[in-house]
Amino acid sequence: MVYQADERRYDKAEFRRSGRSGLKLPLISLGLWQNFGGARPYELGRQIARRAFDLGVTHFDLANNYGPPYGSAEENFGRILRDDLRPYRDELLISTKAGYDMWPGPYGDLGSRKYLLASLDQSLGRMGLDYVDIFYSHRFDPDTPLDETIGALVSAVQQGKALYVGISSYSPAKTKEAAELLKQASVPLLIHQPSYSLLNRWIEPELLDTLDEAGAGCIAFSPLGQGLLTDKYLNGVPEGSRATQQGSLHQEHLSEENLDRVRGLNGIAQRRGQKLSQLALAWVLRDPRVTSALIGVSSVEQLEENLAALDSAPFTADELAEIDKFAVESGLDLWRPSRVAG
């Protein structure tokens, strides 16, 4: 049966402008990091993507090495485009990135011009696209001159292979420097993608102000703390969960101290009549400088539950003060080496 998108997909959809650009993002975007690779059933990913678009989620975020195996998330998303979403291409915002390990040898990692532009060509081929809407430098590379990395992003736009460019996990100082280099080339910095959650608040002291000054947006990834900010771990570590699979959530993250924080936050969520995950997403989006929260889901039900966070009541001052007692640094920022390198 041929897929036809829900005619009412924009009735309740909410969008925010990315910085001072003309581009708006949905408040919640769909990331294809964990659950769309070749190790997962294609039809499940297809169902999630279709339902997301039917609910007004227009932004699909990928990277060259999302899988496993590397590249398979882009390949599967390209298949979803061919099977279902191709007629809606101009309604979609598709992003990809390069900066982490992708292929063997010295030219398949980090931030050189050779790697970034070769990777973008490969990503376009896997997805069957002529261009992506956003192309990111996935991490700061201290061994490559920043003007070379930024120059590659500029070339991607000049070649018509990306409409906008972004950076991910850059320090405030390097973000400012990257924004200035892009401005000199008349290719504005559209957006920064940092990790950010109730238990990982590194962007608050400087980065959000830096982005505001540069006119760039912010899309937060891992807003659920790699799954810790859900009800999954309230009573221990379930078999088959991410913490048992050597993924991005490690056993050491499940310390009793962290679990006490999670339980405290869950108590606040319950009093607000919502799930912990919904509180976590609503909290990340409380600051209008955060353009979008990037979620990964493993089922349609989980997608719908997370999107229901957009129906949350505004936080009161007392609620925010209570949240601050539990929302402290908890060792979840696996991407810290990228920003401290700069």
C-alpha positions, -999 to 999 in steps of 0.1 A, spaced: 0 0 0 14 34 -10 21 57 19 2 89 21 12 113 48 -15 124 73 -32 156 59 -33 170 95 4 165 102 9 202 109 -22 209 129 -4 206 163 32 207 151 54 233 168 86 249 153 113 272 165 136 293 143 173 283 144 190 313 157 186 343 134 183 321 103 152 316 82 150 279 90 126 265 116 130 231 133 103 210 150 106 212 188 114 175 188 135 160 160 141 123 153 177 110 155 186 77 137 217 70 159 208 38 177 177 21 162 178 24 124 210 4 114 213 -29 98 211 -47 131 174 -36 135 144 -46 115 139 -23 86 101 -23 89 103 -11 125 124 19 115 101 26 86 71 26 109 87 50 133 98 74 105 64 74 89 46 80 122 70 107 131 63 126 99 25 121 104 29 138 137 48 168 123 84 157 129 101 170 98 137 167 109 156 135 106 192 135 119 219 111 108 257 107 107 280 87 84 287 60 109 253 55 124 244 18 125 257 -7 132 272 -14 108 286 20 98 265 36 71 236 13 75 213 40 91 218 62 61 212 33 37 180 24 55 168 60 56 175 62 19 153 32 14 126 48 35 128 79 13 124 57 -18 96 36 -3 76 64 14 89 99 19 104 109 -15 72 129 -25 77 149 6 114 157 2 108 195 3 90 192 36 119 173 52 149 185 70 177 159 66 211 163 83 242 142 84 277 145 99 313 135 97 341 136 122 343 102 139 358 69 127 342 58 94 367 38 73 403 25 78 434 46 74 443 82 80 416 97 58 385 82 75 383 101 107 385 136 124 383 169 105 404 171 74 390 185 42 396 152 24 376 132 50 347 156 54 340 160 17 346 124 8 322 114 36 295 138 25 297 123 -10 293 88 4 264 99 26 246 114 -3 251 82 -22 238 60 6 206 81 10 201 87 -27 201 125 -23 215 154 -43 220 174 -11 214 174 27 198 203 45 225 204 72 260 190 71 279 190 104 315 188 116 307 161 141 336 170 165 364 194 169 398 181 156 428 196 174 452 183 149 436 199 118 436 237 114 401 249 121 400 270 90 405 237 70 376 220 87 354 251 83 366 255 47 353 220 39 318 230 53 319 261 31 328 240 1 299 217 8 275 246 5 292 262 -25 290 228 -43 253 226 -36 257 194 -15 244 211 17 221 240 23 233 248 58 262 238 81 266 231 117 291 219 143 288 194 172 305 192 206 327 223 201 337 244 231 323 279 234 357 294 223 360 272 192 323 277 184 329 315 184 360 310 162 341 286 138 312 311 136 336 339 127 353 319 100 319 309 85 308 345 86 338 356 66 329 331 39 293 343 39 281 309 51 265 314 85 267 289 113 232 275 114 233 254 145 253 236 172 245 201 183 257 195 219 248 168 244 224 183 270 201 169 297 190 172 333 222 153 342 246 170 317 242 208 318 276 219 304 261 242 277 245 265 302 274 287 316 287 298 282 277 280 251 241 292 248 252 328 252 279 322 225 253 308 201 229 336 208 256 362 200 265 343 168 229 340 157 230 302 157 206 277 170 211 247 194 197 212 190 203 191 221 212 154 216 208 128 244 182 148 262 172 116 280 207 110 293 213 79 270 181 64 284 188 70 321 161 97 322 133 72 316 115 49 339 136 20 326 162 21 354 141 32 384 142 -4 398 175 -17 386 190 -26 352 166 -47 330 180 -74 309 187 -63 273 187 -26 282 213 -3 267 233 -4 299 239 -42 294 249 -39 257 282 -18 260 265 11 243 265 48 252 251 41 287 276 24 309 273 5 341 292 32 360 265 57 350 240 36 371 256 45 404 233 47 434 239 84 435 227 89 399 197 66 405 187 86 435 188 117 413 167 100 387 142 88 413 139 124 427 132 137 393 107 110 386 88 121 418 85 156 404 73 142 371 47 121 388 34 151 406 31 169 373 12 140 359 38 129 333 65 104 326 101 112 336 111 112 299 84 138 292 96 160 321 132 157 308 123 168 273 101 196 284 129 208 307 155 208 279 131 229 258 123 254 286 150 277 272 139 293 239 176 293 228 173 255 225 158 251 190 150 214 192 155 183 213 168 153 194 153 119 204 160 83 195 133 58 199 129 20 195 91 19 189 62 39 177 48 39 212 80 54 226 79 81 199 43 91 207 51 91 244 81 115 239 61 138 216 35 141 243 61 161 263 51 190 241 18 191 259 35 197 293 24 225 315 50 253 319 73 248 349 67 269 380 96 286 397 92 262 426 94 232 403 125 245 386 141 251 420 133 215 431 146 201 398 179 219 403 185 199 435 187 167 414 197 180 380 235 181 385 265 168 366 264 130 367 293 118 344 271 113 313 290 136 289 308 110 268 316 138 242 336 160 266 370 151 249 358 169 218 353 203 235 382 201 259 405 194 230 397 229 218 
